[in-house]
C-alpha cells in the first residue's frame, strides 16, 4: 500500500512539475519579445509557408502551442495577420508541439539537475540575452525534472502484476484509451503532459503498442478543448480560432480512421515503443496539416460562421485584450492601443448624444456602462503588461500609452457619472432657457469639436489634430468664462442654477481631460522627431 501511495504522489507531482515547467518556459519565451522582435515576426508571418514555420518553431521552443496561438490571435487583432493566416499558424503550432514529445523520448530526464544548475547561473549572473535564454532553459529543466519524477512513480506500479494486466487489457480497447487520453488532455489543459505520461509508460514497457495511436489521437483532439472553451467565452477572433482548432483536429482524426488497421500493424512492428509514440504523434499532426493546408480559407470561413452563431459580444467586453500576451509587451501594447481606439469611438458617440439632445438615443442605452466597463478593463490590462527594464524604446511607448489611458479613464468616469445624471435630468434644456439656444449650440460645438480632435489625435497618431484640439480648447475656455460672467450674481442667489453650474463644470473638466489625450500624442510626436 505504501509503494502505491508513493507511486501516486510521484506521478501527480511529476505531472505538476511538468505543467509548471511548460508554463514557465512559455512565460520566459514570451517576455523576450520586444519591439524589434515584433517587426521581425510581422515580416515572417506575411506568407502562409512562413506563418506555418513560425507556428511550428514557436510551439517547439515554448514547449506548447498556447503561446503560438496567442500570438496568432494578437496579430489578427492588430491587423498584422489575416484570420486565415492565424489558422496556418495554429496548424504549424500543432506540428511544433510534437518536439517536446521527441525531447522526452530521448531519455535525458536524469540530466535535469545539471541543466537547472546551468540555467540558474545564467539567470543569476547573465545579462539580457544570456538571462533570457537562461529563463527558457530553467523552464525546460523543470519539464525534464517532472519527467524524471514521473518515472519514479511508474516504477513501483510496474512491480504489481495487477497493474500490468490492467494496462494490457485497457490497451486492447482503443476507443476507451482514446477517450481517456481526450479527457485527461482536456482536464490537464496540456497534450504535452499526457504525451509525457505515454512516453514514460512506453519506456517502462507498460503501454501496449495497440494503445499508442488511440492515445495520440485522443490527446490531439483533446488539446483543442481548452482553446475552444476559452474562445467561446472570449473575444471574437479567439472564439473563431477556438472553433476552427476543434474542427481542424476532430476532422483530422476522423479522416485518419480508414487507415487505422494499417497504422496499428505498423505500431506493432519492431522498434522501441517510445520512438513509436513520437512517430505516431508526428504522423497524425502532419497528416492533419497536409489535408487542411490547401483549404485554410474554407476552414476559416466555416469556423467563423459557427462562431458567429454562438453569440455576440457585450458592448463593453474587450475585443482585443489578451491576458496570455501580457508577457509579450510589444504586442500587448498594440492590442491595448487598439482597444483604447474602440473606447475613444464609444466616448465620441456618447458625447454626441449628450450634447445633441435631439439625437435618437435608441440602441445606445448601454453606452455609459460599456464605457465604464471597457475603460476599467483597459486600465487593468495596462497594469498587467510586463515591460523589460532594459528596453528603453518599449518603456517609452508604454509610458505614452499609459499617459493617455489615465485621461481616457477620467473621461469615462465623467461621462458615466455626474455628467450623465445631469444630462438625463434635462439640464441642457435649462441651459437653453437661461442663456439661449445660440449660446448652447456654440458651447456644445466647441466642446464636441475639441473632444473629437483630441480622440482622433490618439486614434490616428496625428500631432496636427492635437494642435487643433488645443486651439478649440482655448476658444471653449473663453466662452465658458463669458457664460459664467453673464450668470454673475444670479448664480449665487438662485439655487436652481446650481445644477447648471455643475453641468458646465463637468463639461469643462471633460474638455480639459480630452486635451490631455491630445497632449500625450503631441509628446510622442516630439520624441519621435
Buried (B, 14 or more C-beta within 10 A) or exposed (E): EEEEEBBEEBBEBBBBBBBBBBBBBBBBBBBBBBBEEBEEBBEEBEEBEBBBBBBBBBBBBBBBBBBBBBBBBBBBBBEBBBBBBBBBBBBBBBBBBBBBBBBBBEBBBEBBEEBBEBBBEBBEEBEEEEBBBBBBBBBBBBBBBBBBBBBBBBBBBBEEEEBBEEBBEBBEBBEBBBBBBBBBBBEBBBBBBBBBBBBBBBBBEBBBBBBBBBBBBBBBBBBBBBBBBBBBEBBBBBBBBBBBBBBBBBBBBEEBEEEBEEBBEBBEEEEEBBBBBBBBBBBBBBBBBEBBBEEBEEBBEBBBEBBEEEEEEEBBBBBBBBBBBBBBBBBBBBBBBBBBBBBBEBBBEBBBBBBEBEEEEEEBEEBBEBBBBBBBBBBEBBEBBEBBEEBEEBBBBBBBBBBBBBBBBBBBBBBBEBBBBBBEEEBBEBBBEBBEEEBBEBBBBBBBBBBBBBBBBBBEBBBEBBBBBBEBBEBBBEBBEEBBEEBEEEBEEEEEBEBBBBBBBBBBBBBBBBBBBBBBBBBBBEEEE
